[in-house]
Amino acid sequence: MNTLLNRRQWLKTAGLTVAATAFAPRLLAQAPVTAPRRIPVGPGLVRLNYNENPFGPAPSAKAAMRTAIDPSFRYADAEEQALLELIAAREGCRPSQIVMGAGSGEILDVAGFHFGLEKGEIVAAHPSYMALLNAADRVGGKAVRIPLNARLEHDLPAMAAAVGPRTTLIYIVNPNNPTGTVCDAAELKQFVRGQSERTTVFIDEAYLQMTDNFAERTCAPLAIEGRNVVVARTFSKLYGMAGLRLGYAVMPEKLAVSLKARMTGSLSLVTIAAATASLNDAAYVTTARARLKAGRDALVAEVRKLGCEYAVPQGNFVFFKTGMPVTDFIAKMRAAGVEVGRPFPPMLDWARISIGLPEEMELCHRAIRQVLA
Ligand SMILES: Cc1ncc(COP(=O)(O)O)c(C=O)c1O
């Protein structure tokens, strides 16, 4: 009944006349089958639910975007190639080893389709980031979900044990979302070296540039030296460019050719300008990292003071045990003016809160104290 009502409303909003409803079945068959990736946040709420970086983009990136507006009537192929070469130089690899996309989310989708086809099995942590697994599911792929260990980190030995003849990919999110935990650097590298002999290992490093010891932790060198490894990065997080949509992944050339064949878009000139400026703005990166870390440390101190169990975080968010159903916590925080992360099954009494601006965090801390009192 409800669904019917929604469909009617949808037809109405689409500007269709009453007579047109006669064609509804055909129209409905064309309606999107998947839910929107993100649900819009209500007006007036402090938005601490999508792990965005409210400090960014860098002033240099904003200036570059303004300059890019005038020539934006042109296609940006040359600029896209120049950005590809800059990224390759920064990563220390060939441009042919890089795939760029509209956010790393597009690359996760394409990888999910690629490795999920033919009923491929993808070994991943639980809970973890779902985009790649959801894409695989849409083409018949199967997720093999391995619970996190007691520290809420990826259980690498259990993941290795789950690799079998149908495994097409291992997906590691480092730092993990929603927990924010990182894998031990040496253990992860040993795992990746060993498992990439058996299957492809995909490491999603969306938040890794926020950690203090990025160089020690990144697995990109393993992809660059030709192993069966993919490392994905995004400009959405540390660089504060979530709405500009740019991410990339480093991988073996042959796989890059296969994934590029499944991509459909090209990049925006304005986004390319912002990314190029950001990559050349080392000072901003240092500042952004320090600001996010300060917010993260303060939030950890707050939940500790309240006696909550929490996962040791390295990203721009904190995951902690609320002592109540998370749906209640979400509703109470919303009533106090703060939108926090969605529920993450099976940890349904834990909440994820992203780091916002200092004034937003002040409100958030007050709200947490009030809700958990
Ligand atoms: C672990 C992880 N990977 C990838 C993404 C996708 O980000 P984007 O598509 O903005 O690059 C997100 C977004 O929240 C994420 O948490």
Ligand as a Chemical Component Dictionary entry (heavy atoms), coordinates in Angstrom:
data_LIG
# 
_chem_comp.id                   LIG 
_chem_comp.type                 NON-POLYMER 
_chem_comp.pdbx_formal_charge   0 
_chem_comp.three_letter_code    LIG 
# 
loop_
_chem_comp_atom.comp_id 
_chem_comp_atom.atom_id 
_chem_comp_atom.alt_atom_id 
_chem_comp_atom.type_symbol 
_chem_comp_atom.charge 
_chem_comp_atom.model_Cartn_x 
_chem_comp_atom.model_Cartn_y 
_chem_comp_atom.model_Cartn_z 
_chem_comp_atom.pdbx_ordinal 
LIG C1 C1 C 0 36.364 3.358  2.843  1  
LIG C2 C2 C 0 35.803 4.226  1.771  2  
LIG N1 N1 N 0 36.182 4.031  0.520  3  
LIG C3 C3 C 0 35.713 4.778  -0.477 4  
LIG C4 C4 C 0 34.792 5.774  -0.246 5  
LIG C5 C5 C 0 34.240 6.510  -1.429 6  
LIG O1 O1 O 0 34.565 7.821  -1.422 7  
LIG P1 P1 P 0 34.575 8.688  -2.760 8  
LIG O2 O2 O 0 33.717 8.002  -3.768 9  
LIG O3 O3 O 0 34.030 10.001 -2.353 10 
LIG O4 O4 O 0 36.003 8.724  -3.195 11 
LIG C6 C6 C 0 34.354 6.024  1.057  12 
LIG C7 C7 C 0 33.370 7.084  1.323  13 
LIG O5 O5 O 0 32.907 7.317  2.406  14 
LIG C8 C8 C 0 34.867 5.222  2.101  15 
LIG O6 O6 O 0 34.497 5.392  3.364  16 
# 
loop_
_chem_comp_bond.comp_id 
_chem_comp_bond.atom_id_1 
_chem_comp_bond.atom_id_2 
_chem_comp_bond.value_order 
_chem_comp_bond.pdbx_ordinal 
LIG C1 C2 SING 1  
LIG C2 N1 SING 2  
LIG C2 C8 DOUB 3  
LIG N1 C3 DOUB 4  
LIG C3 C4 SING 5  
LIG C4 C5 SING 6  
LIG C4 C6 DOUB 7  
LIG C5 O1 SING 8  
LIG O1 P1 SING 9  
LIG P1 O2 DOUB 10 
LIG P1 O3 SING 11 
LIG P1 O4 SING 12 
LIG C6 C7 SING 13 
LIG C6 C8 SING 14 
LIG C7 O5 DOUB 15 
LIG C8 O6 SING 16 
# 
